[in-house]
Amino acid sequence: MTLDIVSYGRRGPGGTLRFGADQIAQIQRTVGRTPEVMVKVSGGGRDVGGVEAHLRYIGRHGKLELETDEGLTPQGRGAAKEITADWQLALCRSQYKPRPAPGQKDTRAKLVHNIVLSMPAGTPPDKVLAAARVFARENFALQYRYAMVLHTDQPHPHVHLVVKCEHEFEPDKRLYIRKDTLRQWREQFAALMREQGMAANATPRQVRGQTRKPYRDAIHHRLCALRAFGQLPPSDRAKHRPPKTSIFMRAKLESVLQALQTKRGHLDVGKETMQRTRQGLVAGWHAIADALRSQGQAELADRVERFVARMPAVQTDAQRLADRWRETERSRAPERAGANLSGPRVR
């Protein structure tokens, strides 16, 4: 695996790797664990009804203002319908394709992309919104219609951005979002946050030594709801209906438990590939440290080596779940022992 910061470096005389000021600044942010921005695509509506439903959701059913690319701020229950009518989504070509039958995959083209721009907890929300405005203007203005809204109901402030897929003046020109697109958007959004005076960075999770992939939104929200319910006092918990569990996570946990109980099955599937990736990553970071020392950046080179040494061990999701289950069982053991001692003896 080649690090972006290595590939961006310049080859000096004799093929020696050299870094410019921007690359050195990126290395400093990464090893200093500067807060990472998040830019993700959370889906997209394939019919007008779906787009309206999402706009109503992010607008909290009329309570929040939806800021559009024309500077308008429609609000109220009719704001979603007003926006979709203004964007003329009903005239998009994909509207003429039939809906899929129940159980079949929906192959219709998206009408919009749902994008989320987020910063860690503690970031001033007005800074996030200001950076998001510039981000949307630079990428979509006069090409693709868009609307956005700021959410502050969670610890991490974030902006929901809805972008029309069809070009405003060239219907055959659509907005496609690829992995490289997301990487460039993350770097751009991080730079815009720094312009707002906030510490922000954008590096791939593998570069930082993280092997855990983020969960999909639906799974993440289910897990957050379950975690919040479990933290309630028993008296409050009895007053509320337990939230639904994640079917995906339940199936995953059941397969892990079966492997632990029967000693059959493998918890380390994919670990070999992850370890090879980590080896290439570590080699890349050591090359960076050597290059920095040759440029007189010995202190930063030492920080790079400490950063690599503190990377968490490579672990699959199944191994992580198994470790968490064992830890939970160990914490419950004293409670069970106490319950057995206090209970009546049965002869």
C-alpha positions as CSV (number, residue, x, y, z in Angstrom):
1,M,0.0,0.0,0.0
2,T,1.5,3.4,-1.0
3,L,0.8,6.3,1.2
4,D,-0.6,9.4,-0.4
5,I,1.9,11.5,1.4
6,V,4.7,9.4,0.0
7,S,3.4,9.6,-3.6
8,Y,3.0,13.3,-3.3
9,G,6.6,13.7,-2.3
10,R,9.1,14.9,-4.9
11,R,12.2,12.9,-5.9
12,G,15.3,15.0,-5.4
13,P,18.9,14.4,-6.7
14,G,19.8,10.8,-6.7
15,G,16.1,9.7,-6.3
16,T,16.0,10.9,-2.7
17,L,12.4,11.4,-1.5
18,R,11.8,15.0,-0.4
19,F,8.7,16.7,1.0
20,G,7.3,20.1,0.4
21,A,5.8,22.4,3.1
22,D,2.3,21.1,2.4
23,Q,3.3,17.4,2.8
24,I,5.2,18.1,6.0
25,A,2.2,19.9,7.4
26,Q,0.0,16.9,6.5
27,I,2.5,14.5,8.2
28,Q,2.4,16.7,11.3
29,R,-1.4,16.7,11.4
30,T,-1.6,13.0,10.9
31,V,1.0,11.9,13.6
32,G,-0.4,14.6,15.9
33,R,-3.9,12.9,15.5
34,T,-5.6,16.1,14.3
35,P,-9.4,15.6,14.2
36,E,-10.5,14.0,11.0
37,V,-13.3,15.3,8.9
38,M,-16.0,13.0,7.5
39,V,-17.5,13.2,4.1
40,K,-19.8,10.3,3.2
41,V,-22.7,9.5,0.8
42,S,-25.6,8.2,2.9
43,G,-27.8,7.2,-0.1
44,G,-30.0,9.0,-2.5
45,G,-33.6,9.0,-3.7
46,R,-34.6,7.2,-6.8
47,D,-38.1,8.8,-7.1
48,V,-39.7,12.1,-6.2
49,G,-41.4,10.6,-3.1
50,G,-38.2,9.3,-1.7
51,V,-36.4,12.7,-2.2
52,E,-39.3,14.5,-0.5
53,A,-39.2,12.1,2.4
54,H,-35.5,12.7,2.9
55,L,-35.8,16.4,2.7
56,R,-38.6,16.3,5.3
57,Y,-36.4,14.2,7.5
58,I,-33.4,16.4,7.4
59,G,-35.6,19.5,7.8
60,R,-37.1,17.9,10.9
61,H,-40.5,18.0,9.3
62,G,-40.5,21.8,8.8
63,K,-38.7,22.9,12.0
64,L,-35.4,23.6,10.3
65,E,-34.6,25.9,7.4
66,L,-33.4,24.2,4.2
67,E,-30.8,26.4,2.6
68,T,-30.7,26.1,-1.2
69,D,-28.2,26.9,-3.9
70,E,-30.1,30.1,-4.8
71,G,-29.8,31.4,-1.2
72,L,-33.4,30.7,-0.4
73,T,-34.4,29.2,3.0
74,P,-37.7,27.4,2.6
75,Q,-39.2,26.2,5.9
76,G,-42.4,24.4,6.9
77,R,-44.1,21.2,6.0
78,G,-44.3,22.2,2.3
79,A,-40.6,23.0,1.9
80,A,-39.6,19.5,0.6
81,K,-42.3,19.6,-2.1
82,E,-41.4,23.2,-3.0
83,I,-37.7,22.2,-3.6
84,T,-38.5,19.0,-5.7
85,A,-40.9,21.0,-7.8
86,D,-38.3,23.8,-8.4
87,W,-35.7,21.1,-9.3
88,Q,-38.1,19.6,-11.8
89,L,-37.3,16.1,-10.6
90,A,-40.4,14.7,-12.2
91,L,-38.9,15.4,-15.6
92,C,-35.7,13.4,-15.0
93,R,-35.3,10.5,-17.4
94,S,-35.0,7.9,-14.6
95,Q,-38.6,8.6,-13.6
96,Y,-39.8,6.7,-16.6
97,K,-38.3,3.4,-15.5
98,P,-40.6,1.0,-13.7
99,R,-40.3,0.3,-10.0
100,P,-38.7,-3.0,-9.1
101,A,-40.8,-5.9,-7.9
102,P,-40.7,-6.7,-4.2
103,G,-37.5,-8.4,-3.3
104,Q,-35.7,-7.3,-6.4
105,K,-32.8,-4.8,-6.5
106,D,-33.6,-1.2,-7.5
107,T,-31.6,-0.5,-10.6
108,R,-33.1,2.9,-11.3
109,A,-30.7,5.8,-11.5
110,K,-30.6,8.2,-8.5
111,L,-32.3,11.5,-8.7
112,V,-30.2,13.0,-5.9
113,H,-27.1,12.1,-3.8
114,N,-27.4,12.5,0.0
115,I,-24.1,13.7,1.3
116,V,-23.1,14.3,5.0
117,L,-20.2,16.7,6.0
118,S,-19.3,16.2,9.6
119,M,-16.8,17.2,12.3
120,P,-15.9,15.7,15.7
121,A,-17.7,16.8,18.9
122,G,-16.7,20.3,20.2
123,T,-16.4,21.9,16.8
124,P,-18.5,25.1,16.5
125,P,-21.5,24.4,14.4
126,D,-21.3,27.8,12.6
127,K,-17.8,27.0,11.4
128,V,-19.1,23.6,9.9
129,L,-21.9,25.4,8.1
130,A,-19.7,28.1,6.8
131,A,-17.2,25.5,5.4
132,A,-20.1,23.4,4.0
133,R,-21.5,26.5,2.1
134,V,-18.1,27.1,0.4
135,F,-17.8,23.3,-0.3
136,A,-21.2,23.2,-2.0
137,R,-20.7,26.4,-4.0
138,E,-17.3,25.3,-5.3
139,N,-18.4,21.8,-6.4
140,F,-22.0,22.2,-7.5
141,A,-23.0,25.8,-8.1
142,L,-24.5,26.6,-11.5
143,Q,-24.1,22.9,-12.4
144,Y,-26.1,20.7,-9.9
145,R,-29.0,22.0,-7.7
146,Y,-28.6,21.5,-4.0
147,A,-30.0,22.1,-0.6
148,M,-28.5,21.8,2.9
149,V,-29.3,22.0,6.5
150,L,-27.2,22.0,9.7
151,H,-27.9,19.4,12.5
152,T,-26.7,20.0,16.0
153,D,-28.9,17.4,17.8
154,Q,-25.9,15.1,18.1
155,P,-22.5,15.7,19.7
156,H,-20.8,16.0,16.3
157,P,-22.2,18.9,14.2
158,H,-22.9,17.9,10.7
159,V,-24.5,19.2,7.5
160,H,-26.8,17.2,5.3
161,L,-26.4,18.1,1.7
162,V,-28.8,16.9,-1.0
163,V,-27.5,17.3,-4.6
164,K,-29.4,16.7,-7.8
165,C,-27.7,14.2,-10.0
166,E,-28.6,15.6,-13.4
167,H,-26.7,18.6,-14.7
168,E,-28.8,21.8,-14.8
169,F,-28.0,22.6,-18.4
170,E,-26.7,19.3,-19.8
171,P,-29.1,16.4,-19.0
172,D,-26.7,13.8,-20.3
173,K,-24.1,14.9,-17.8
174,R,-24.6,13.3,-14.4
175,L,-22.8,13.6,-11.1
176,Y,-21.0,10.3,-10.3
177,I,-19.3,9.9,-6.9
178,R,-16.4,7.5,-6.9
179,K,-13.8,6.7,-4.2
180,D,-11.3,9.2,-5.6
181,T,-14.1,11.8,-5.5
182,L,-14.8,11.2,-1.8
183,R,-11.0,11.4,-1.1
184,Q,-10.7,14.7,-2.9
185,W,-13.9,16.0,-1.1
186,R,-12.5,15.1,2.3
187,E,-9.2,16.9,1.6
188,Q,-11.1,19.9,0.3
189,F,-13.5,20.0,3.3
190,A,-10.6,19.7,5.7
191,A,-8.8,22.6,4.1
192,L,-12.0,24.7,4.3
193,M,-12.3,23.9,8.0
194,R,-8.7,25.0,8.5
195,E,-9.6,28.3,6.7
196,Q,-12.3,28.7,9.4
197,G,-9.5,28.4,12.0
198,M,-10.3,24.8,13.0
199,A,-7.8,21.9,13.2
200,A,-8.9,19.4,10.6
201,N,-7.2,16.6,8.7
202,A,-8.2,14.1,5.9
203,T,-6.3,10.8,5.7
204,P,-7.4,7.3,4.9
205,R,-8.2,5.2,8.0
206,Q,-5.6,2.6,7.0
207,V,-2.9,5.3,7.0
208,R,-3.8,6.0,10.6
209,G,-3.6,2.3,11.5
210,Q,-7.4,1.8,11.8
211,T,-8.7,-1.5,10.6
212,R,-12.3,-1.1,11.6
213,K,-14.7,-0.1,8.9
214,P,-17.6,2.3,9.9
215,Y,-21.0,0.8,10.1
216,R,-23.8,1.8,7.7
217,D,-26.1,4.6,9.0
218,A,-29.0,2.3,9.8
219,I,-26.8,-0.1,11.8
220,H,-25.0,2.8,13.6
221,H,-28.3,4.4,14.6
222,R,-29.6,1.1,15.9
223,L,-26.5,0.5,18.0
224,C,-26.6,4.1,19.4
225,A,-30.3,3.6,20.4
226,L,-29.5,0.3,22.1
227,R,-26.5,1.8,23.9
228,A,-28.6,4.7,25.1
229,F,-31.3,2.4,26.3
230,G,-28.9,0.2,28.2
231,Q,-27.5,3.3,30.0
232,L,-30.9,4.2,31.4
233,P,-31.6,3.5,35.1
234,P,-33.7,0.3,35.6
235,S,-36.7,2.4,36.7
236,D,-36.6,4.5,33.5
237,R,-35.9,1.5,31.3
238,A,-39.1,-0.1,32.4
239,K,-41.1,2.9,31.2
240,H,-39.8,2.6,27.6
241,R,-40.1,0.0,24.9
242,P,-36.7,-1.5,24.1
243,P,-35.4,-0.3,20.6
244,K,-35.2,-2.8,17.8
245,T,-32.0,-4.7,17.5
246,S,-29.9,-4.7,14.3
247,I,-30.5,-7.8,12.3
248,F,-27.1,-7.6,10.7
249,M,-25.3,-7.3,14.1
250,R,-27.4,-10.0,15.7
251,A,-26.5,-12.4,12.8
252,K,-22.8,-11.5,13.1
253,L,-22.7,-12.0,16.9
254,E,-24.5,-15.3,16.6
255,S,-21.9,-16.6,14.1
256,V,-19.1,-15.5,16.4
257,L,-20.7,-17.2,19.5
258,Q,-21.2,-20.4,17.5
259,A,-17.5,-20.3,16.5
260,L,-16.5,-19.8,20.2
261,Q,-18.8,-22.6,21.5
262,T,-18.2,-25.2,18.9
263,K,-14.5,-24.3,18.3
264,R,-15.4,-24.5,14.6
265,G,-15.3,-21.6,12.2
266,H,-12.6,-19.0,11.9
267,L,-12.6,-15.6,13.5
268,D,-9.5,-14.4,11.6
269,V,-10.9,-14.6,8.0
270,G,-9.2,-11.8,6.1
271,K,-6.6,-11.1,8.8
272,E,-3.8,-12.2,6.6
273,T,-4.7,-9.6,3.9
274,M,-5.0,-7.0,6.6
275,Q,-1.6,-7.8,8.0
276,R,0.0,-7.5,4.5
277,T,-1.6,-4.1,4.2
278,R,-0.3,-3.1,7.6
279,Q,3.3,-4.3,6.7
280,G,3.2,-2.1,3.5
281,L,1.8,0.8,5.6
282,V,4.6,0.5,8.2
283,A,7.2,0.3,5.5
284,G,5.8,3.5,4.0
285,W,5.9,5.3,7.3
286,H,9.5,4.3,7.9
287,A,10.4,5.6,4.4
288,I,8.8,8.9,5.4
289,A,10.8,9.0,8.7
290,D,14.1,8.4,6.8
291,A,13.3,11.1,4.2
292,L,12.4,13.6,7.0
293,R,15.7,12.9,8.7
294,S,17.6,13.6,5.5
295,Q,15.7,16.9,5.3
296,G,16.8,17.9,8.9
297,Q,13.3,17.1,10.4
298,A,14.7,14.6,13.0
299,E,12.1,15.6,15.7
300,L,9.2,15.0,13.3
301,A,10.8,11.7,12.2
302,D,10.8,10.5,15.8
303,R,7.2,11.5,16.1
304,V,6.4,9.4,13.0
305,E,8.1,6.3,14.5
306,R,6.2,6.8,17.8
307,F,3.0,7.1,15.8
308,V,3.7,3.8,14.0
309,A,4.7,2.0,17.3
310,R,1.4,3.0,18.9
311,M,-0.8,1.7,16.1
312,P,-3.5,-0.8,17.3
313,A,-2.9,-4.4,16.5
314,V,-4.6,-5.8,13.4
315,Q,-7.9,-7.3,14.3
316,T,-10.9,-8.5,12.3
317,D,-14.5,-7.5,13.2
318,A,-15.2,-11.1,14.3
319,Q,-12.2,-11.1,16.7
320,R,-13.2,-7.7,18.0
321,L,-16.8,-9.0,18.8
322,A,-15.4,-12.1,20.4
323,D,-13.1,-10.1,22.7
324,R,-16.0,-7.8,23.7
325,W,-18.2,-10.8,24.4
326,R,-15.5,-12.3,26.7
327,E,-15.0,-9.0,28.5
328,T,-18.8,-8.8,29.1
329,E,-18.9,-12.3,30.4
330,R,-16.0,-11.7,32.8
331,S,-17.7,-8.5,34.1
332,R,-21.0,-10.5,34.7
333,A,-19.2,-13.3,36.5
334,P,-19.1,-11.6,40.0
335,E,-22.8,-10.6,39.7
336,R,-23.7,-14.2,39.0
337,A,-21.6,-15.5,41.8
338,G,-23.2,-13.1,44.3
339,A,-26.7,-14.1,43.1
340,N,-25.9,-17.7,43.7
341,L,-24.5,-17.1,47.2
342,S,-27.5,-15.0,48.3
343,G,-30.1,-17.4,46.9
344,P,-31.7,-20.2,48.9
345,R,-29.9,-23.5,49.0
346,V,-31.7,-26.4,47.4
347,R,-30.9,-30.0,48.6
